[in-house]
Amino acid sequence: MKVGWLSVFGLATAIALTFIFIIVIQQQLPQQGFLQYPINMTLVSIDEDVGQEVSATLWGQRQLDLIVLAFVLFATATCCRVMLRVEERENA
């Protein structure tokens, strides 16, 4: 009977990952401050002029919006080019 080394490697990797998963689950993980209340970190001052603060925050994050928009436009142009390309037929 021939041993498939890829199967043996896959089985060993699965067993190792299972043991690592069990060890990680048994350890108490730190909460990293997610359960602290009240949360003092806010992006917008909620005392007064909330609309102006939100507007300033959104305009401050405009570069991320432009990157996403450029990606969407590139994907759209690529899809249109693929749909409208002329396919050559082989004369057999």
C-alpha positions in Angstrom: 0.0 0.0 0.0 1.4 3.3 -1.1 1.4 6.2 1.5 0.2 9.5 0.1 2.5 12.0 1.7 0.2 14.9 1.0 -2.6 13.1 3.0 -0.2 12.4 5.9 0.9 16.1 5.9 -2.7 17.3 5.8 -3.6 15.0 8.7 -0.7 16.1 10.8 -1.5 19.8 10.1 -5.1 19.3 11.0 -4.2 17.6 14.3 -1.6 20.3 15.1 -4.2 23.1 14.4 -6.8 21.3 16.5 -4.4 21.1 19.5 -3.4 24.8 19.0 -7.1 25.7 18.9 -7.9 23.8 22.1 -4.9 25.4 23.9 -6.0 28.9 22.8 -9.6 28.3 23.9 -8.5 27.0 27.3 -6.5 30.2 28.0 -8.3 33.2 29.3 -8.0 35.9 26.6 -7.7 39.6 27.7 -10.8 41.7 27.0 -8.6 44.6 25.7 -11.0 47.2 27.1 -14.0 46.4 24.9 -16.3 46.0 27.9 -15.4 49.3 29.6 -18.3 51.6 30.1 -18.7 54.5 29.5 -16.7 54.7 26.3 -14.8 58.0 26.4 -13.5 57.8 22.8 -15.8 59.5 20.4 -15.2 60.9 16.9 -17.8 63.6 17.2 -18.5 66.0 20.0 -22.1 65.4 21.1 -22.5 68.5 23.2 -23.7 70.9 20.4 -23.6 71.4 16.7 -23.7 67.6 16.0 -24.5 68.1 12.3 -21.4 70.3 11.7 -19.2 67.8 13.7 -20.4 64.8 11.7 -19.9 66.7 8.4 -16.3 67.7 9.4 -15.6 64.0 10.3 -17.0 62.7 7.0 -15.0 65.3 5.0 -11.9 64.4 7.0 -12.3 60.8 5.9 -12.8 61.7 2.2 -9.6 60.0 1.0 -11.0 56.6 1.9 -14.1 57.3 0.0 -12.1 58.3 -3.1 -10.0 55.1 -3.0 -13.2 53.0 -2.8 -14.8 55.0 -5.6 -11.7 54.6 -7.8 -11.8 50.8 -7.3 -15.5 50.6 -8.1 -15.0 52.7 -11.3 -12.0 50.5 -12.4 -14.0 47.3 -11.7 -17.0 48.7 -13.7 -14.8 49.6 -16.7 -13.1 46.2 -16.6 -16.5 44.4 -16.5 -17.8 46.5 -19.4 -14.7 45.8 -21.5 -15.1 42.0 -20.9 -18.8 42.0 -21.8 -18.3 44.1 -25.0 -15.2 42.4 -26.3 -15.3 40.9 -29.8 -14.7 37.1 -29.7 -13.0 35.6 -32.7 -14.5 32.4 -34.1 -12.4 29.6 -35.3 -13.2 28.3 -38.7 -12.8 24.5 -38.4 
